[in-house]
């Protein structure tokens, strides 16, 4: 009987604790009801604003940016880099698309194209400025953009920065197209810098991980040469 009584007392205590907690919650809500509704209203307003911006601003801008970039891409494919960069008065070039639609996918892609245009014009600092704005997440273009930045630094005789960019590109979003190319460039730039051990590692990774790539077929003599040098 004593045990039964103790159990009942514990149940009663638990119920009382629950009731107290609920009472405190109700009291808090009652006292702060106005503040709670204001906060909820602000949250709802923010959600509606974000949704409205996306529907009425971002989506139309993305559509317009896609239309604008098409003509610039056509000029790019013809090798008319100046027209592709600056437009002709009837359409926007890549540079204006970056300025006006930089937050859209097409705006970011325009920065990538602009970088390549500048590389073909021999304007490597300008190319770097554009490629830094690309910040893409594409499986192929993202690592290749680092490769292009590495190429620019090589042209500017900054081998260490080139190595850093090639290394970054080779280690991100591994794929059979970009990664072998970047590993080959990483190895070559490390050789120029006199870091034969790092060059050998890049070449051996290329041969091991991408044995069927075009770059792998050409890399054996580089590996043999560096092994001989490091004996």
Residue pairs with C-beta under 8 A, 6 or more apart in sequence:
29 36
58 103
58 104
61 101
61 103
61 104
62 101
62 104
62 105
62 106
64 101
65 97
65 100
65 101
65 104
65 105
65 106
65 107
65 110
66 104
66 106
68 91
68 92
68 97
68 101
68 106
69 94
69 97
69 106
69 109
69 110
69 113
71 87
71 90
71 91
72 84
72 85
72 87
72 91
72 92
72 93
72 94
72 97
72 110
72 113
73 84
73 113
75 81
75 83
75 84
75 93
76 84
76 94
76 113
76 116
76 117
79 120
81 117
81 118
81 120
81 121
82 117
82 121
83 93
84 93
84 94
84 113
84 117
85 93
85 94
85 95
85 114
85 117
85 118
86 93
86 95
86 96
87 93
87 96
92 100
94 110
94 111
94 113
94 114
94 117
94 130
95 110
95 114
97 106
97 107
97 110
98 107
98 110
98 111
98 114
98 130
98 133
100 107
101 107
101 110
102 108
102 111
102 133
108 133
108 134
108 135
108 136
109 134
109 136
109 141
111 130
111 131
111 133
111 134
112 130
112 131
112 134
112 136
112 141
112 145
114 127
114 130
115 127
115 128
115 130
115 131
115 134
115 145
115 148
116 127
116 148
117 127
118 124
118 126
118 127
118 130
119 127
119 148
119 151
119 152
122 155
124 152
124 153
124 155
124 156
125 152
125 156
127 148
127 152
128 149
128 152
128 153
131 145
131 148
131 149
131 152
132 149
134 141
134 145
136 142
136 145
139 173
139 175
140 173
140 175
140 177
140 178
142 172
142 173
143 169
143 170
143 172
143 173
143 175
143 178
143 179
143 182
144 169
144 178
144 182
145 169
146 165
146 166
146 168
146 169
146 172
146 182
147 165
147 166
147 169
147 178
147 181
147 182
147 185
149 165
150 161
150 162
150 163
150 164
150 165
150 166
150 169
150 182
150 185
150 189
151 162
151 185
152 162
153 159
153 161
153 162
153 165
154 162
154 189
159 189
159 192
159 193
160 193
162 189
163 186
163 189
163 190
163 193
163 195
163 198
166 182
166 185
166 186
166 189
167 186
169 178
169 182
170 179
170 182
170 183
170 186
170 202
174 209
176 210
176 213
179 209
179 210
180 206
180 210
180 213
180 214
180 215
180 216
181 215
183 202
183 203
183 205
183 206
183 210
183 215
184 202
184 203
184 206
184 215
184 218
184 219
186 199
186 202
187 199
187 200
187 202
187 203
187 206
187 219
187 222
188 199
190 196
190 198
190 199
190 202
191 199
191 222
191 226
196 226
196 229
196 230
197 230
199 222
199 226
200 223
200 226
200 227
200 230
203 219
203 222
203 223
203 226
204 223
206 213
206 215
206 216
206 219
207 216
207 219
207 220
207 223
210 216
